[in-house]
Amino acid sequence: MNGVRLVEPALSFQKAYEEMVQEWCEAGETMVPFVLRLEPKPFSTLIEKMNDYKEGINIPETFVPHSTYWLMNKDNVMLGAVNIRHRLNEYLLKKGGHIGYGVRPSARENGYAKMMLRLALEKARDLGLERVLVTCDKDNTASSKTIVSNHGKLESEFVEDNGNVVLRYWITL
């Protein structure tokens, strides 16, 4: 995994971003984290919005400031994305947690999620967080393993109105 790194969103990564999103769409999957579902055109507006969200500017009332990073390989292929919430509100404390991440379909089962979460935990520590909440659906065993491999301790689980079970893990930084 030499050369794999987190980068901040930038105009120079537009082609890599569009290729990743296209692949996800062709797979018919919901893209995670949620920031991948923001309107990508014009791309400069998307980058500006992500920068504003990081600073807490023009964020929706139910949001908190958050930072987005893209996982890139040495050839500047975008492998996934991670979103780090700087603090929790009531909703995030229950379900969303501090960190959401996703790996594009063709890059899965290569250890990228584990690496991305590890790198995101370093960014969270830099934000001054001492503990982070990471959640996943109970049926997402790959994500659960990723969280546990990064020292996640299962605190609880809850059942959503639709019957989906969500696992809540805490990681001490």
C-alpha positions in Angstrom: 0.0 0.0 0.0 3.0 2.2 -0.7 2.0 5.7 -1.7 -1.6 5.4 -0.5 -2.6 8.6 1.3 -5.4 10.9 2.3 -5.7 14.1 0.4 -7.9 17.2 0.8 -10.5 17.8 -1.9 -9.0 19.9 -4.7 -9.8 20.8 -8.3 -6.8 18.8 -9.5 -8.5 15.6 -8.5 -11.7 16.2 -10.6 -11.1 13.4 -13.1 -10.2 10.8 -10.4 -13.3 11.9 -8.5 -15.6 11.6 -11.5 -14.2 8.1 -12.3 -14.8 6.9 -8.8 -18.3 8.2 -8.6 -19.1 6.8 -12.0 -18.0 3.3 -10.9 -20.1 3.5 -7.8 -23.2 4.6 -9.8 -22.6 1.8 -12.3 -22.5 -0.7 -9.4 -25.9 0.7 -8.3 -24.8 1.3 -4.7 -25.4 4.1 -2.3 -22.1 6.1 -2.1 -20.7 6.6 1.4 -19.8 8.9 3.0 -22.7 11.1 2.3 -20.5 13.9 0.8 -20.1 11.8 -2.3 -23.8 12.3 -2.9 -23.5 16.1 -3.1 -24.1 17.7 -6.5 -20.7 17.5 -8.2 -21.2 20.1 -10.9 -19.7 22.5 -11.2 -16.8 20.7 -9.5 -15.4 24.0 -8.2 -18.6 24.6 -6.3 -18.4 21.1 -4.7 -14.8 21.8 -3.6 -15.9 25.2 -2.2 -18.8 23.6 -0.3 -16.5 20.9 1.2 -14.1 23.7 2.4 -17.0 25.7 3.8 -18.3 22.6 5.7 -14.8 22.1 7.2 -14.9 25.7 8.5 -18.6 25.4 9.7 -19.7 27.9 7.0 -23.1 27.6 5.3 -23.7 24.2 6.8 -27.3 22.9 7.2 -28.8 23.4 10.6 -28.7 19.6 11.4 -25.0 19.3 10.4 -21.8 19.9 12.3 -18.4 21.1 10.9 -16.7 18.2 9.1 -13.6 17.5 7.0 -13.6 15.3 4.0 -10.5 13.5 2.6 -10.0 11.3 -0.4 -7.9 8.1 -0.4 -5.6 8.2 -3.3 -3.0 5.7 -4.5 0.5 6.5 -6.0 -1.1 6.8 -9.5 -3.7 9.3 -8.2 -6.5 6.8 -8.6 -9.2 7.7 -6.0 -9.9 4.6 -3.9 -12.4 6.0 -1.5 -13.5 8.8 0.8 -13.7 9.5 4.5 -15.7 12.2 6.4 -14.7 13.3 9.9 -17.3 15.1 12.0 -15.5 17.6 14.4 -18.1 17.0 17.1 -21.4 15.1 17.5 -25.0 16.3 17.7 -27.8 14.2 19.0 -28.3 12.4 15.7 -24.6 11.6 15.2 -24.3 10.4 18.7 -27.0 7.9 18.1 -26.2 6.7 14.5 -23.7 8.6 12.4 -20.7 8.9 14.7 -17.6 10.9 14.1 -16.3 9.1 11.0 -18.0 7.8 7.8 -16.0 6.1 5.1 -16.4 4.1 1.9 -14.2 2.3 -0.6 -15.1 2.2 -4.3 -16.3 -1.2 -5.5 -13.2 -2.2 -7.5 -10.8 -1.4 -4.6 -12.5 -3.4 -1.9 -11.0 -6.4 -0.1 -7.5 -4.9 -0.3 -7.2 -3.4 3.2 -8.0 0.1 2.0 -10.8 0.7 4.4 -8.7 -0.4 7.4 -5.9 2.0 6.2 -8.3 4.8 5.5 -9.9 4.6 9.0 -6.4 4.5 10.6 -5.4 7.6 8.7 -8.7 9.3 9.6 -8.2 8.5 13.3 -4.9 10.4 13.0 -6.8 13.4 11.5 -9.4 13.2 14.3 -6.6 13.2 16.9 -5.2 16.4 15.2 -8.6 17.9 15.6 -8.3 17.4 19.3 -10.7 14.5 19.6 -9.8 12.0 22.3 -12.5 9.4 21.5 -14.4 8.8 18.4 -17.7 7.0 17.6 -17.8 4.9 14.5 -21.0 3.1 13.5 -22.0 0.6 10.9 -25.0 -1.6 10.1 -24.8 -5.0 11.8 -25.0 -6.8 8.4 -21.9 -4.9 7.2 -19.4 -7.4 8.5 -16.5 -5.9 6.5 -17.0 -2.5 8.1 -17.4 -4.1 11.6 -14.1 -5.9 11.1 -12.4 -2.7 9.9 -13.6 -0.8 13.0 -12.5 -3.6 15.4 -9.1 -3.8 13.7 -8.7 -0.1 14.5 -9.3 -0.8 18.2 -13.1 -0.2 18.1 -14.9 -1.3 21.2 -18.6 -2.2 20.7 -20.6 -0.1 23.1 -24.2 -0.9 22.0 -26.5 -1.6 19.1 -29.9 -0.3 18.3 -32.7 -1.1 16.0 -33.9 1.6 13.6 -37.6 2.0 12.8 -37.1 0.1 9.6 -35.6 -2.9 11.5 -32.0 -2.2 10.5 -29.6 -2.9 13.4 -26.8 -0.3 13.9 -23.6 -1.1 15.9 -21.9 1.7 17.8 -18.1 1.4 18.4 -15.9 3.8 20.4 -12.2 4.2 19.6 -9.9 5.9 22.1 -7.2 8.0 20.4 
